[in-house]
Amino acid sequence: MLQQLISRSPDLKRLRDEGYEIEIRSGYLIVKHIPYLDAMGKVNYGQLVSSLALSSDRTARPDSHIVYFSGGQPYDNNGQPIISITHSSQTMDLGGVLVNHMLSNKPIGGYNDYYEKVTTYSTIISAPAKAIDERVTEKTFKVIPDTDNDSVFQYIDTNSSRSNINAINSKLQNYRVGIVGLGGTGSYILDLVAKTPVSSIKLIDGDVLLQHNAFRSPGAITTAQLDQQVNKAVHFANIYSAMHKHIQAVPEFITAENLNYLDDLSFVFIAVDNNKVRKLVSDNLVKKNISFIDVGLGVEMVEDQLLGTLRITAGTPTKSDHLAIRIPNTDQRNDMYATNIQIADLNALNAALAVIKWKKIASFYQDLEEEHHSAYSINISKIFNEDSSASIR
C-alpha cells in the first residue's frame, strides 16, 4: 500500500527520492530520523507524525497544518525551546504511534502538499543540530517497509487517524463478528461493522435478494442485481469486501445442524424474523459463552399512522438471566414483532443502536448503565434501558 501511494503521490515520491524515511502507519504519515538538539545541546533524533488526507489512491492537500513529534523537546542553539513551532507537550498514543509534542506552524493559505509540510518542519527542527555538526542529516535514503499490509481494510483508515482515535479503535480489532440474518436491520449492521477494524465478519443467511429488500437495505440495488436473485449473504459480502478484506458469506439458514458456524466467533448479531431461530441461536451462544445482541423491530398500523418499538437485547457471559423474558420465543402469529412492517430508517436506527451497544461492551464507548436491554418507543421518542449489570460488578 505504501509503495502504491508513493508512486501515485508526487509529494510523497519527492520526499522518498530525496532520502526522507517515510512510512504510513495507522493512517498517519511518519517521517523518521529527524535531528534535533536537546536542552544540553546534544544531537538526538525523533520523528514527525502527520495526519494524512487522501483522495482515492493518492494524497490530497493537507487538511491540517499541525504535526506531532516523537522525541524530546527540540531546542535552538541558545539552549531555548523552539517556541515558533511549539504548541503543547503531552504523550499520546495515536493507535500504535506514540508522540510527545504537538507542533504548530501555519503558513498563510496552509500547506500545498506533504512535501512542503514535512520539509518546513524538518528544516526548523533540524537547523540547530546541523549548525553544530554539518554531518547531521534527515536524508538517510533508508528503505522503510510497508507496515499497513496487514490491515483488514482495502485502503487506509484516514478517518480514525484524522480524529486521533486509532488507539480506541484498536479495541475492536480482535473481534470475529457474525451477523445472522442480512435483511433490513442485519444489512445495516454490516454497513456499520464493515467500517471497523474487526478481524473478520461472517454473514449467515439462506435467503435470496428480492425486490422488497432493496427498499430496506443500505445503498442502491440495481435491476440487474435483482434479476440475478443472488443469495443475500453473497451479495452483501461482495459489496463490502470492497472495503473490508475479511468478509465470509455463508449462504445457508442457521439450523440445529449447522450451529457450528458460530463456534469461531467472538460476537454475534442476531437479526432474524423467526423467533424459533432467534431462540435456537441465542441459547446456543449462551452455552458457548459468546456475547451477542439480538435485535427486534415491531411496528403496527393504527388508523393512518405507524407506531412501534425497536428492541436491542444483549447477552454476555456475565449477564444472561434476563434473556428468557426479553427475547421473543412465542408463536409469531400473535407476536407484534411478526407484523413485518419494516422501514429503512427504523432498520438503520435499530442497527445503529445495536452497534453502539456492542461498542459499549467492547469499551469503545463509555457505558455508565451497562444495560442489557433497550427499547426505543417511536411515538414518544424515548429509550428505556433495563437489565443493568452495573450493580453486580
C-alpha positions as CSV (number, residue, x, y, z in Angstrom):
1,M,0.0,0.0,0.0
2,L,2.8,2.4,0.9
3,Q,4.6,1.9,-2.4
4,Q,1.4,2.3,-4.4
5,L,0.6,5.5,-2.5
6,I,4.1,6.9,-3.1
7,S,4.1,6.1,-6.8
8,R,0.8,8.0,-7.3
9,S,1.6,10.9,-5.0
10,P,4.2,13.3,-6.3
11,D,4.8,14.9,-2.9
12,L,5.5,11.6,-1.1
13,K,7.6,10.4,-4.0
14,R,9.7,13.5,-3.8
15,L,10.2,13.0,-0.1
16,R,11.3,9.4,-0.6
17,D,13.5,10.3,-3.6
18,E,15.3,12.9,-1.6
19,G,16.1,10.4,1.1
20,Y,13.5,11.0,3.8
21,E,12.5,7.9,5.8
22,I,8.7,8.0,5.3
23,E,6.3,5.4,6.5
24,I,2.5,5.1,6.5
25,R,1.1,3.6,9.7
26,S,-2.5,3.7,11.2
27,G,-3.4,6.4,8.7
28,Y,-0.5,8.7,9.6
29,L,2.5,9.9,7.6
30,I,5.6,9.2,9.7
31,V,9.0,10.8,8.9
32,K,11.8,9.2,10.9
33,H,15.3,10.3,11.8
34,I,14.7,14.0,12.2
35,P,17.7,15.5,14.0
36,Y,17.2,18.0,16.9
37,L,19.1,19.4,19.8
38,D,18.1,18.6,23.4
39,A,18.5,21.1,26.3
40,M,22.1,20.1,26.8
41,G,22.9,20.9,23.1
42,K,23.3,17.2,22.2
43,V,22.0,15.9,18.8
44,N,19.1,13.5,19.1
45,Y,16.7,12.0,16.6
46,G,12.9,12.0,16.6
47,Q,10.1,11.6,14.1
48,L,7.4,13.8,12.6
49,V,3.9,12.4,12.6
50,S,1.2,14.0,10.4
51,S,-2.4,13.1,9.7
52,L,-2.9,12.1,6.1
53,A,-5.5,13.4,3.7
54,L,-6.1,11.0,0.8
55,S,-8.2,11.1,-2.3
56,S,-8.7,7.6,-3.5
57,D,-5.2,6.2,-4.1
58,R,-3.1,9.4,-3.7
59,T,-2.5,12.2,-1.3
60,A,-4.8,15.3,-1.2
61,R,-3.9,18.8,0.1
62,P,-3.1,18.5,3.8
63,D,-6.2,19.3,5.9
64,S,-4.2,20.4,8.9
65,H,-1.1,22.5,9.5
66,I,-0.4,20.7,12.8
67,V,2.2,17.8,13.2
68,Y,3.2,15.7,16.1
69,F,6.7,14.9,17.2
70,S,8.1,11.8,18.8
71,G,11.1,12.6,20.9
72,G,12.3,15.2,23.3
73,Q,11.6,18.9,23.2
74,P,13.5,20.5,20.2
75,Y,15.9,23.3,21.3
76,D,17.7,26.1,19.5
77,N,21.4,26.9,19.6
78,N,20.8,29.2,22.6
79,G,19.5,26.4,24.8
80,Q,15.9,27.5,24.5
81,P,12.9,25.6,23.2
82,I,12.0,26.4,19.6
83,I,8.9,28.4,20.6
84,S,8.0,29.3,17.0
85,I,6.6,25.9,16.4
86,T,5.8,24.7,20.0
87,H,2.1,24.2,20.8
88,S,1.8,21.7,23.6
89,S,3.6,18.7,25.1
90,Q,1.7,15.5,26.1
91,T,2.5,11.9,25.4
92,M,-0.3,10.4,23.3
93,D,-0.9,7.0,21.6
94,L,-2.2,7.5,18.1
95,G,-3.0,3.8,17.6
96,G,0.4,2.4,18.0
97,V,2.2,5.6,17.2
98,L,3.5,7.3,20.3
99,V,4.0,11.1,20.1
100,N,5.2,13.5,22.8
101,H,4.6,17.0,21.4
102,M,2.1,18.9,19.1
103,L,3.8,21.4,16.9
104,S,2.1,24.3,15.0
105,N,3.5,26.3,12.1
106,K,0.7,27.7,9.9
107,P,1.7,29.5,6.7
108,I,-0.8,31.8,5.0
109,G,-3.1,29.6,3.0
110,G,-1.8,26.4,4.6
111,Y,0.5,23.8,3.0
112,N,0.1,22.9,-0.6
113,D,1.3,19.3,-0.2
114,Y,3.1,17.0,2.2
115,Y,6.5,17.7,0.8
116,E,6.1,21.4,1.7
117,K,4.7,20.5,5.2
118,V,7.4,17.9,6.1
119,T,10.4,19.9,4.8
120,T,9.2,23.1,6.5
121,Y,9.0,21.4,9.9
122,S,12.1,19.3,9.4
123,T,14.1,22.4,8.5
124,I,13.0,24.3,11.6
125,I,13.7,21.4,13.9
126,S,17.0,20.2,12.5
127,A,18.7,23.5,11.7
128,P,20.2,24.0,15.2
129,A,21.6,20.4,15.1
130,K,23.1,20.9,11.6
131,A,24.7,24.2,12.8
132,I,26.9,22.3,15.3
133,D,27.5,19.2,13.2
134,E,27.4,19.5,9.4
135,R,27.3,15.7,9.1
136,V,23.8,15.6,10.6
137,T,21.1,14.9,8.1
138,E,17.5,13.7,8.0
139,K,18.0,12.2,4.5
140,T,19.2,8.7,5.1
141,F,17.8,7.0,2.0
142,K,16.8,4.1,4.2
143,V,14.1,1.8,2.8
144,I,11.0,1.6,5.1
145,P,8.8,-1.5,4.9
146,D,5.1,-1.2,4.3
147,T,3.6,-1.9,7.7
148,D,0.0,-1.5,6.7
149,N,-0.1,-4.7,4.5
150,D,-1.8,-6.5,7.4
151,S,-4.7,-4.0,7.6
152,V,-8.2,-5.5,7.4
153,F,-9.1,-2.6,5.1
154,Q,-8.6,-2.3,1.4
155,Y,-7.3,1.2,1.9
156,I,-6.0,3.4,4.8
157,D,-8.5,4.4,7.5
158,T,-7.7,8.1,7.5
159,N,-11.0,8.9,9.3
160,S,-9.7,7.4,12.6
161,S,-6.2,9.0,12.3
162,R,-7.8,12.3,11.5
163,S,-9.7,12.1,14.7
164,N,-6.9,10.6,16.7
165,I,-9.0,7.6,17.8
166,N,-6.8,4.8,16.4
167,A,-5.9,3.6,19.9
168,I,-9.6,3.4,20.9
169,N,-10.5,1.8,17.5
170,S,-7.9,-0.9,18.2
171,K,-10.2,-2.3,20.9
172,L,-12.3,-3.8,18.2
173,Q,-9.6,-5.4,16.1
174,N,-9.6,-8.8,17.7
175,Y,-13.4,-9.3,17.3
176,R,-14.6,-12.1,15.0
177,V,-18.1,-10.9,14.3
178,G,-21.0,-12.9,13.0
179,I,-24.3,-11.5,11.6
180,V,-27.2,-14.0,11.4
181,G,-29.8,-12.5,9.0
182,L,-29.0,-10.0,6.3
183,G,-32.4,-8.4,5.9
184,G,-33.2,-4.8,6.7
185,T,-31.6,-4.5,10.1
186,G,-28.8,-7.0,9.5
187,S,-27.6,-5.4,6.3
188,Y,-27.3,-2.0,8.1
189,I,-25.4,-3.7,10.9
190,L,-23.0,-5.0,8.3
191,D,-22.7,-1.5,6.9
192,L,-21.5,-0.2,10.2
193,V,-19.4,-3.1,11.3
194,A,-17.5,-3.2,8.0
195,K,-16.2,0.2,8.8
196,T,-14.5,-1.1,12.0
197,P,-11.1,-2.9,12.2
198,V,-12.6,-6.2,13.3
199,S,-10.5,-9.2,12.3
200,S,-13.3,-10.9,10.4
201,I,-17.1,-10.7,9.6
202,K,-19.2,-13.8,8.9
203,L,-22.5,-13.4,7.1
204,I,-25.1,-16.1,7.6
205,D,-28.4,-16.1,5.6
206,G,-30.0,-18.6,3.2
207,D,-32.4,-16.1,1.6
208,V,-32.1,-14.6,-1.9
209,L,-32.1,-10.9,-2.5
210,L,-35.6,-9.8,-3.7
211,Q,-37.1,-6.5,-4.8
212,H,-38.6,-5.5,-1.4
213,N,-35.1,-5.9,0.2
214,A,-33.9,-3.0,-2.0
215,F,-36.1,-0.6,-0.1
216,R,-34.8,-1.5,3.4
217,S,-31.1,-2.1,2.8
218,P,-28.2,0.4,2.6
219,G,-27.1,1.7,-0.8
220,A,-28.9,1.1,-4.1
221,I,-29.5,-2.2,-5.7
222,T,-29.7,-2.4,-9.5
223,T,-32.4,-4.1,-11.5
224,A,-29.7,-6.4,-13.0
225,Q,-28.7,-7.5,-9.5
226,L,-32.3,-8.2,-8.5
227,D,-32.8,-10.2,-11.7
228,Q,-30.0,-12.5,-10.6
229,Q,-31.7,-13.4,-7.3
230,V,-28.4,-13.9,-5.7
231,N,-28.1,-15.0,-2.1
232,K,-28.2,-12.1,0.4
233,A,-25.0,-13.1,2.3
234,V,-23.1,-13.5,-1.0
235,H,-24.5,-10.2,-2.4
236,F,-23.5,-8.1,0.7
237,A,-20.2,-9.9,1.1
238,N,-19.3,-8.9,-2.5
239,I,-20.3,-5.3,-1.9
240,Y,-18.5,-4.7,1.5
241,S,-15.4,-6.7,0.5
242,A,-14.5,-3.6,-1.5
243,M,-13.8,-2.0,1.9
244,H,-13.1,-4.9,4.4
245,K,-10.8,-7.7,3.3
246,H,-12.1,-10.5,5.6
247,I,-15.8,-11.0,5.0
248,Q,-17.1,-14.5,4.6
249,A,-20.6,-15.4,3.2
250,V,-22.4,-18.5,4.4
251,P,-25.4,-18.8,2.1
252,E,-27.4,-21.0,4.4
253,F,-30.2,-20.7,7.0
254,I,-28.9,-21.4,10.5
255,T,-30.3,-24.6,11.9
256,A,-29.7,-27.0,14.8
257,E,-27.4,-29.0,12.4
258,N,-25.1,-26.1,11.4
259,L,-24.7,-24.2,14.7
260,N,-21.0,-24.9,14.4
261,Y,-20.8,-21.9,12.1
262,L,-20.9,-19.8,15.2
263,D,-18.1,-21.6,17.1
264,D,-15.2,-19.5,15.8
265,L,-16.9,-16.2,16.5
266,S,-16.4,-13.8,19.5
267,F,-19.5,-11.7,18.9
268,V,-22.8,-12.3,17.1
269,F,-25.6,-10.0,15.9
270,I,-28.9,-11.9,15.6
271,A,-31.2,-10.1,13.1
272,V,-33.8,-12.7,12.1
273,D,-37.6,-12.6,11.9
274,N,-38.1,-16.1,13.0
275,N,-38.5,-16.5,16.8
276,K,-37.6,-20.2,16.8
277,V,-34.3,-19.5,15.1
278,R,-33.8,-16.5,17.4
279,K,-34.1,-18.7,20.5
280,L,-32.1,-21.5,18.9
281,V,-29.1,-19.2,18.2
282,S,-29.3,-17.2,21.4
283,D,-29.5,-20.4,23.6
284,N,-26.5,-21.8,21.7
285,L,-24.4,-18.7,22.2
286,V,-25.2,-18.6,25.9
287,K,-23.9,-22.2,26.3
288,K,-20.7,-21.3,24.4
289,N,-20.1,-18.1,26.4
290,I,-20.2,-16.0,23.2
291,S,-21.5,-12.5,23.6
292,F,-24.3,-11.4,21.3
293,I,-27.0,-8.8,20.5
294,D,-30.5,-9.7,19.4
295,V,-32.5,-7.0,17.6
296,G,-36.2,-6.7,17.1
297,L,-38.4,-4.3,15.1
298,G,-42.1,-4.3,16.0
299,V,-44.3,-1.9,14.0
300,E,-48.0,-1.8,13.6
301,M,-50.6,0.4,11.9
302,V,-53.0,2.4,13.9
303,E,-55.6,4.1,11.6
304,D,-53.4,6.0,9.2
305,Q,-50.1,6.1,11.2
306,L,-47.4,3.7,12.3
307,L,-46.2,3.1,15.8
308,G,-44.0,0.6,17.4
309,T,-40.8,-0.3,19.3
310,L,-37.2,-1.1,18.4
311,R,-35.5,-3.6,20.7
312,I,-31.9,-4.3,21.4
313,T,-31.1,-7.1,23.8
314,A,-27.5,-8.1,24.7
315,G,-26.3,-11.4,26.2
316,T,-22.9,-11.8,27.7
317,P,-21.1,-14.4,29.8
318,T,-21.7,-12.2,32.9
319,K,-25.3,-11.3,32.2
320,S,-27.9,-13.7,30.6
321,D,-30.6,-14.2,33.2
322,H,-32.8,-11.7,31.6
323,L,-32.9,-13.3,28.1
324,A,-35.9,-15.6,28.8
325,I,-38.3,-12.7,29.2
326,R,-36.6,-10.3,26.7
327,I,-36.1,-12.4,23.6
328,P,-39.4,-13.4,21.9
329,N,-39.9,-17.1,21.5
330,T,-43.6,-17.4,21.1
331,D,-45.7,-18.3,18.0
332,Q,-45.2,-15.3,15.7
333,R,-48.8,-15.2,14.6
334,N,-49.7,-13.5,17.8
335,D,-46.5,-11.5,18.2
336,M,-46.3,-7.8,17.4
337,Y,-42.7,-8.4,16.1
338,A,-44.2,-10.6,13.3
339,T,-46.2,-7.8,11.6
340,N,-43.1,-7.5,9.5
341,I,-43.6,-3.8,8.6
342,Q,-40.1,-2.6,8.0
343,I,-39.0,0.9,7.1
344,A,-35.4,1.7,6.1
345,D,-35.0,4.5,8.7
346,L,-36.1,2.2,11.5
347,N,-33.9,-0.7,10.3
348,A,-31.0,1.7,10.2
349,L,-31.7,3.1,13.7
350,N,-32.2,-0.4,15.1
351,A,-28.8,-1.4,13.6
352,A,-27.1,1.7,14.9
353,L,-28.3,1.2,18.5
354,A,-27.2,-2.4,18.3
355,V,-23.7,-1.5,17.1
356,I,-23.4,1.3,19.7
357,K,-24.2,-1.3,22.4
358,W,-21.6,-3.7,21.0
359,K,-19.0,-0.9,21.1
360,K,-20.0,-0.2,24.7
361,I,-19.4,-3.9,25.6
362,A,-16.0,-3.5,23.9
363,S,-15.2,-0.4,26.0
364,F,-15.1,1.7,22.8
365,Y,-17.8,3.9,24.2
366,Q,-18.3,4.8,27.9
367,D,-21.1,2.7,29.4
368,L,-22.4,4.0,32.8
369,E,-25.6,2.0,32.9
370,E,-24.4,-1.3,31.4
371,E,-28.0,-2.0,30.3
372,H,-28.5,-5.3,28.5
373,H,-32.0,-4.5,27.2
374,S,-33.1,-1.3,25.5
375,A,-36.4,-0.4,23.8
376,Y,-37.0,2.7,21.7
377,S,-40.6,3.8,21.5
378,I,-41.2,5.6,18.3
379,N,-44.3,7.7,19.1
380,I,-42.8,9.2,22.3
381,S,-39.2,9.1,21.1
382,K,-37.8,7.6,24.3
383,I,-35.3,4.9,25.0
384,F,-36.0,2.7,28.0
385,N,-32.9,0.9,29.4
386,E,-33.3,-2.2,31.7
387,D,-31.4,-5.2,32.9
388,S,-28.3,-3.4,34.1
389,S,-25.2,-5.4,35.1
390,A,-23.6,-2.4,36.8
391,S,-24.9,-3.4,40.2
392,I,-23.3,-6.9,40.0
393,R,-19.8,-5.8,39.1
